[in-house]
């Protein structure tokens, strides 16, 4: 939905030139988390960008769920990130440490990749229904003039 390149937000905001950047990401926190969406644009287009950003996110999680092709592309991108992180000692050790700290368990890179490959459209729909992107807080950072 919101990676900086090739995502729905990219195609609805960046590619047509409405915004310079747009992304949606998950920020995990202990016992909770937050989805953070953001866009960088000209002040004059802020309202248009905000409306398009919210519409794109909402549609992707309800009216127009991700296609099988979109899911496969996302899996490939995430699998590549996991694999590259796993090839660096610091990246792998940090992942192992965080797993142990939060879950008290160790998951191999192969197990992580298998879990990623097992994600389905139905699982995404269930997750979207259980954790809708509401309520939301909208914050704008604008220059003072």
GIURBEL-V824353 format. One record per backbone hydrogen bond with DSSP energy under -1.0 kcal/mol. CO is the residue of the C=O (numbers start at 1). NH is the residue of the N-H. Records with the same first field share a line. If there is no record, write none. Layout:
CO->NH / NH
This chain:
1->9
2->24
7->11
8->12
9->13
10->15
13->18 / 19
14->17
21->40
23->38
25->36
27->34
29->32
32->29
34->27
36->25
38->23
40->20 / 21
42->45
43->46
45->49
46->50
47->51
48->52
49->53
50->54
51->55
52->56
53->57
54->58
55->59
56->60
57->61
59->62 / 64
67->71
68->72
69->73
70->74
71->75
72->76
73->77
74->78
75->79
76->80
77->81
78->82
79->83
80->84
81->85
82->86
88->92
89->93
90->94
91->95
92->96
93->97
94->98
95->99
96->100
97->101
98->102
99->103
100->104
108->112
109->113
110->114
111->115
112->116
113->117
114->118
116->119
120->124
121->125
122->126
123->127
124->128
125->129
126->130
127->131
132->134
